Amino acid sequence: MALYGIKDCANLTLFDKATGSVNLFSDYANVSTNEWTAERVYANSKGTRSIAWDYDRQGTLAVEMEVFDLKWLALVAGSDLKTGEANIAKREIVKVGASKKASITGSPVTGSIQVVKVGVDEIEHVGEPLVEAEETPTANQFMVEGNEITFATDAVEGDLYAVYFLVLDSQVKTIEIRADKFPKTFEVIADALIREKESGKDEFVQIHYPNARPQSNFTVTMSATEPTNLQVTFDLFPDKNKNLATYKVISE
């Protein structure tokens, strides 16, 4: 009997179980872990285990990745990845000019602008936000025309203000995390290389998971020092023939 070793992370192809259509393909995961568990009960003879019965085999497929398609987030959220119009929040620092005016980039959504004075670090808020005026602004007010902000005459030339506003973007990718939406079920094909010990020849192992549903729990950690490690774990269920998975080793 040949001996094998695996040093590879499976490439995954996910098919929507309900429609049969391909959902996504991954060849960039770092780790794929397939875990199997089962329950066992015993009959004892004079206090010593004598007979064992196994039941309720369960399986999981966990995938870890540091680069990923946004569809993975939509998948675990039970959401669709949509592209279209959406409001995006922006923050810009402007300096009061000699004419008591300043400009921001883009076209702000009407009524979305908030203006507050900041310190030299451009972070600390100084005082309360200004009030938007419809006509010529007076003390502690500002007026907006297009992307131009006009400050009151009491504003000091050179002072810095943070401007918070919304802009409408037509090509925003949106994923909604809803309280009443959960992941769908998928059929998963996992491909990896397996190496035969004596010859050093790489062969092909393909694993078919006929009924895999992502767990709803997931964590996205954003760090300034480490890349995000996204882990998606599938619960594995049997098909109508009670198969949880099928392993196939294919030699060329």
Buried (B, 14 or more C-beta within 10 A) or exposed (E): EEEEEEEBBBBBBBBBBEEEEEBBEBEEBEEBEBEEEEEEEEEEEEEEEEEEEEEEEBBBBBBBBEEBBEBBBBBBBBBEBEEEEBEEEBEBEBEBEEEBBBEBEBEBEEEBBBBBBBEEEEEEEEEEBBBBBEEEBEEBBBBBEEBEBBBBEEBEEEBBBBBBBBBBEEEEEBBEEEEEEBBBBBBBBBBBEBBBEEEEEEBEBBBBBBBBBBBEEBEEEEEEEEEEBBBBBBBBBBBEEEEBBEEEEEEE
